[in-house]
Amino acid sequence: RPCGDPCDDLPDEDLFEDAQSGDEEAGRLPGLPASVPSAAAIIAEARVTRAGFCARVTDGGVPLTKAVANCRDLMAREAPPLFAFSRLLAEDQRHAVWSLFGVCHTLEHVTSLGELEDCRCHLRRSFNSDLGPAVDSSEGSVWAALRTTLGHYTLLRRAFEDMADAVAQRPAEGLAFTTVEEMLLYAYRSAGAVGLLALPVLIEAGAELEAQVIESAICMGVALQLTDMLNCVGHHRRLRGICWIPRETLQKHGIDSAELDHCLAAQEQPCAAGLSMAASAGWQALMRELLAYVPPLLRRAALGGEQLPSGGRLAVRAAVRMCRRMLSRIEERGYDTIGPHEPMFSWRVVGDVAGAAWACEDEAEYTEAVEAQTGR
């Protein structure tokens, strides 16, 4: 639908530029490109959003409107594991997370750049605090759910825009990336940004965003995305026609891209060429190099996750456990992610949640272990 005049009166795009905060190198996110937003930039945007919507915040929590209920049903149908994670949260948080999922799902499933731009327009209208509450004419839409949630939580428009950028730059078939930096930036935009989306909902009600939990949210999302991509190299090539391994990494380890594509395109049953490549020194060194980005991200995610309230803390612990389990399984398979894959989201998630809940019974022991792993 046409954007309309209100879209032309939005806050300046400088809102999304990094505040020159003088971050030391130690404050950067582990291994991620400098274009990933800093905690200082996120905090600055949160203050602007809070100032624009604070007069409309009510104490009753996010109501279960028709729009929010539609988002709930969508999440339960399209993403059962994530819906299970949402059940760990308080009722008000669940309503907010369902709404956020509805917006993310809408962005992810656009079929043209024109449709994406239309979504961006809805997004900008939703974040325009000068517009009235009835910013969307459809009471059951995801945008109505987003506006309802904005009345109670200081959401981050930057995160939605970054996710939209990932959709706009969705890889074509073949090798998805030329460089490792491109791969990491895509992982941030497609998943680290989702961590930022959920963060304002997971912190204590009314609390200010802090650098440590912001970094945790970004790192958790990127770690999940990288783990999934590297666990399913062959599966995603057969399903989507995309190979996630960067061209520069293939060249570094002496792996021919055409030969790899032949192995990846084989059916789910292992082929001799695929088994041979998976067992080669070059492939195993390549996988170890790319997987090495994940543990530092998980350590940062675990440390910041301990600052969240019980529901959010439990969800982060479960996600960290799931990623670590998958890293172990990849290693046990001899780094063979070319042939049949092991689903990341499976019944074993129940064990991850149970393990996270068990850890809550001994907070001191868990926190001590996390701090020991991070060297703090």
C-alpha positions in Angstrom: 0.0 0.0 0.0 1.3 3.6 -0.6 3.5 4.8 2.2 1.5 8.1 2.8 2.8 11.4 4.1 3.7 10.3 7.7 6.6 8.2 6.3 8.2 11.4 5.1 8.3 13.0 8.6 10.3 10.3 10.4 13.3 10.9 12.7 16.6 11.3 10.9 18.4 8.2 9.8 21.4 9.4 11.9 19.5 7.6 14.7 21.0 4.4 13.4 24.6 5.6 13.1 27.1 4.5 15.7 27.6 7.1 18.4 31.3 7.8 18.5 31.7 6.3 21.9 35.4 5.5 21.7 34.9 1.8 22.3 38.1 0.0 23.0 38.9 -3.1 21.1 38.1 -5.2 24.2 34.5 -3.8 24.0 33.9 -5.1 20.4 31.9 -8.2 19.9 34.1 -11.3 19.5 35.1 -11.8 15.8 32.2 -9.7 14.4 32.5 -7.0 11.8 32.8 -3.3 12.9 29.5 -2.6 11.1 27.6 -4.6 13.7 26.1 -1.8 15.9 27.8 -1.0 19.2 26.1 -1.2 22.5 26.5 2.6 22.8 24.5 3.1 19.5 21.7 0.8 20.7 21.5 2.5 24.1 21.2 5.9 22.3 18.4 4.7 20.1 16.5 3.1 23.1 16.5 6.5 24.8 15.0 8.2 21.8 12.3 5.6 21.5 11.6 5.7 25.2 11.2 9.5 25.1 8.8 9.3 22.2 6.5 6.6 23.6 6.9 7.0 27.4 3.8 9.1 27.8 1.7 6.3 26.3 3.1 3.5 28.4 0.5 1.8 30.6 0.9 -0.5 33.6 -1.5 -3.2 32.4 1.1 -5.0 30.2 0.6 -6.0 26.5 -3.0 -7.1 26.1 -4.0 -10.2 24.2 -5.6 -8.3 21.3 -6.8 -10.0 18.1 -3.5 -9.0 16.4 -1.3 -10.4 19.3 -3.4 -13.7 19.3 -2.9 -14.0 15.5 0.9 -13.7 16.1 0.7 -16.3 18.8 -1.1 -18.8 16.5 1.4 -18.1 13.7 4.4 -18.8 16.0 2.9 -22.0 17.4 2.2 -23.2 13.8 5.4 -22.1 12.1 8.1 -22.3 14.8 7.1 -24.8 17.6 10.5 -24.9 19.3 10.6 -21.1 19.6 7.0 -21.1 20.8 8.1 -23.6 23.4 10.9 -21.2 24.5 8.3 -18.4 24.7 6.3 -20.4 27.3 9.2 -19.9 29.7 8.4 -16.2 29.9 5.9 -14.3 31.9 2.5 -13.8 30.3 3.1 -10.1 29.3 6.5 -11.1 27.8 4.9 -13.9 25.9 2.5 -11.5 24.3 5.3 -9.2 23.3 7.5 -12.0 21.9 4.6 -13.4 19.8 4.1 -9.9 18.3 7.8 -9.6 17.5 7.7 -13.0 15.8 4.7 -11.9 13.7 6.7 -9.0 12.3 9.8 -11.1 11.7 7.9 -13.7 9.9 6.3 -11.1 7.7 9.7 -9.6 6.8 11.2 -13.1 6.1 8.4 -14.1 3.8 8.2 -11.1 1.4 8.5 -12.1 -2.2 9.7 -8.8 -3.8 11.7 -5.7 -3.0 8.5 -3.7 -3.4 6.7 -5.8 -0.8 9.7 -5.4 1.5 9.6 -1.6 1.1 5.9 -1.7 2.0 6.9 -3.5 5.2 9.5 -0.9 5.9 6.9 1.7 5.6 4.6 0.0 8.0 7.6 -0.4 10.4 8.5 3.3 10.2 4.9 4.3 10.8 4.7 2.1 13.8 7.8 3.7 15.3 6.6 7.2 14.6 5.4 8.4 18.0 3.7 11.4 16.5 1.1 9.2 14.9 -2.0 8.1 16.9 -2.3 4.6 18.3 -4.5 3.5 15.4 -1.6 3.6 13.0 -2.7 0.5 11.1 -6.2 0.2 9.7 -6.2 -3.6 10.2 -6.8 -4.5 13.8 -5.5 -8.1 13.3 -2.3 -7.2 11.5 1.3 -7.8 12.8 1.8 -4.0 12.6 -1.1 -3.5 15.0 0.5 -6.0 17.3 3.9 -4.2 17.0 2.3 -0.8 17.9 0.6 -2.4 20.9 3.9 -3.8 22.1 5.6 -0.4 21.6 3.2 1.0 24.1 4.8 -1.1 26.8 8.4 -2.0 25.7 11.2 0.2 24.3 11.7 -1.8 21.1 14.6 -1.1 18.7 13.8 0.0 15.2 17.5 -0.5 14.2 17.1 -4.3 14.8 14.1 -4.5 12.5 15.8 -2.4 9.8 18.9 -4.6 10.0 16.8 -7.7 9.6 15.1 -6.1 6.6 18.6 -5.5 5.1 19.3 -9.3 5.4 16.1 -10.0 3.5 17.0 -7.4 0.8 20.4 -9.0 0.4 19.3 -12.6 0.7 22.0 -14.7 -1.0 21.3 -16.1 -4.5 21.9 -19.7 -5.3 25.5 -20.9 -5.3 28.2 -19.6 -2.9 26.5 -17.2 -0.6 29.6 -15.2 0.5 32.9 -14.1 -0.9 34.5 -13.4 2.5 34.1 -14.5 6.1 33.1 -11.0 7.1 30.1 -11.1 4.7 29.1 -14.4 6.4 29.3 -12.9 9.9 27.4 -9.7 8.9 24.7 -11.8 7.4 24.5 -13.9 10.5 24.1 -10.7 12.5 21.4 -9.2 10.3 19.4 -12.4 10.0 19.7 -13.6 13.7 21.8 -11.3 15.9 19.3 -8.6 15.1 16.5 -10.9 16.3 18.3 -11.1 19.6 18.2 -7.3 19.8 14.5 -7.4 18.9 13.7 -9.6 21.9 16.1 -8.0 24.4 13.8 -5.1 25.6 11.2 -7.7 26.4 13.5 -10.0 28.3 15.1 -7.4 30.7 13.4 -6.3 33.9 10.4 -4.1 33.4 11.4 -0.5 33.2 15.1 -1.3 33.3 17.6 0.5 31.1 19.5 -1.5 28.5 23.1 -2.2 29.5 26.1 -2.9 27.3 26.6 -6.4 28.6 23.1 -7.7 27.9 23.1 -6.0 24.5 26.3 -7.8 23.5 24.8 -11.0 24.9 21.7 -10.7 22.7 23.7 -10.1 19.5 26.2 -12.9 20.3 23.4 -15.4 21.1 21.7 -14.7 17.8 24.8 -14.9 15.7 26.0 -18.1 17.4 22.6 -19.8 16.7 22.8 -18.7 13.1 26.4 -19.8 12.5 25.8 -23.1 14.2 22.8 -23.9 12.1 24.5 -22.8 8.8 27.6 -24.9 9.5 25.7 -27.9 10.8 23.6 -28.0 7.6 26.0 -27.1 4.8 24.9 -30.0 2.6 21.2 -30.0 3.6 20.8 -26.2 2.9 22.5 -26.6 -0.5 20.1 -29.4 -1.4 17.1 -27.6 0.0 17.8 -23.9 -0.9 20.6 -24.2 -3.5 22.9 -22.2 -1.3 26.4 -23.0 0.1 27.3 -21.0 3.2 31.0 -21.6 3.0 32.8 -18.3 2.0 34.8 -18.5 -1.2 38.0 -17.1 0.5 37.8 -20.0 3.0 37.5 -22.6 0.3 40.5 -21.1 -1.5 42.5 -20.9 1.7 42.1 -24.6 2.4 42.5 -25.7 -1.3 38.9 -26.9 -1.8 37.5 -26.6 -5.3 34.1 -24.9 -5.3 32.8 -26.9 -8.2 33.8 -30.2 -6.7 32.3 -29.2 -3.3 29.0 -28.2 -5.1 28.9 -31.7 -6.7 29.3 -33.3 -3.3 26.7 -31.0 -1.7 24.1 -31.6 -4.4 24.1 -35.3 -3.9 21.1 -36.8 -2.3 20.7 -37.4 1.4 22.4 -40.8 1.1 26.2 -40.2 1.5 28.2 -40.4 -1.8 31.7 -41.6 -2.1 33.0 -38.2 -3.2 31.2 -36.5 -0.3 32.6 -38.9 2.3 36.1 -38.5 0.9 35.9 -34.7 1.0 34.4 -34.6 4.5 37.3 -36.8 5.7 40.0 -34.6 4.0 42.4 -32.5 6.0 41.3 -29.4 4.1 37.6 -29.7 4.9 38.2 -30.5 8.5 40.6 -27.6 8.9 38.0 -25.3 7.2 35.2 -26.5 9.5 37.4 -26.0 12.6 38.3 -22.5 11.5 34.6 -21.4 10.9 33.2 -23.2 14.0 35.9 -21.5 16.1 33.8 -18.3 15.9 31.0 -19.8 17.9 32.4 -20.6 21.4 33.5 -17.0 22.1 30.1 -15.8 21.1 28.5 -18.4 23.4 30.7 -17.3 26.3 29.7 -13.7 25.9 26.0 -14.7 25.5 26.1 -16.8 28.6 27.7 -14.1 30.7 25.3 -11.4 29.7 22.3 -13.8 29.9 22.9 -14.1 33.6 21.9 -10.5 34.0 18.4 -11.2 32.7 15.3 -12.1 34.8 14.6 -15.7 35.4 12.6 -16.4 32.2 15.0 -14.7 29.9 18.0 -16.2 31.7 16.5 -19.7 31.4 15.9 -19.2 27.6 19.5 -18.0 27.1 20.9 -21.0 29.0 18.8 -23.4 27.0 20.0 -21.8 23.7 23.6 -21.9 24.8 23.3 -25.6 25.8 21.7 -26.4 22.4 24.5 -24.7 20.5 27.2 -26.4 22.5 25.5 -29.8 22.0 25.4 -29.2 18.2 29.1 -28.2 18.2 29.9 -31.5 19.9 27.8 -33.5 17.5 29.5 -31.9 14.5 32.9 -32.8 15.9 31.7 -36.4 16.7 30.6 -36.7 13.0 34.1 -35.9 12.0 33.0 -32.5 10.7 30.9 -34.2 8.0 28.2 -31.5 7.4 28.2 -32.4 3.7 26.0 -35.4 3.9 22.8 -36.1 6.0 22.4 -33.5 8.7 21.2 -33.7 12.3 18.4 -31.3 12.9 19.3 -28.5 15.3 15.8 -28.1 16.6 14.6 -31.5 17.7 13.2 -33.3 20.7 16.6 -32.8 22.3 15.6 -29.2 22.9 13.5 -30.5 25.7 16.7 -31.7 27.3 18.4 -28.4 26.8 15.5 -26.6 28.6 15.5 -29.2 31.4 19.3 -28.8 31.8 18.9 -25.0 31.9 16.2 -25.3 34.5 18.5 -27.6 36.6 21.2 -25.0 36.4 18.9 -22.5 37.9 18.8 -24.6 41.1 22.5 -23.7 41.7 22.9 -20.1 40.6 26.3 -19.6 42.3 27.8 -22.7 40.6 26.5 -21.8 37.2 27.6 -18.1 37.4 31.1 -19.2 38.6 31.5 -21.6 35.7 30.4 -18.9 33.2 32.8 -16.3 34.6 35.7 -18.9 34.6 35.1 -19.6 30.9 35.2 -15.9 30.1 38.2 -15.1 32.2 36.3 -12.7 34.4 
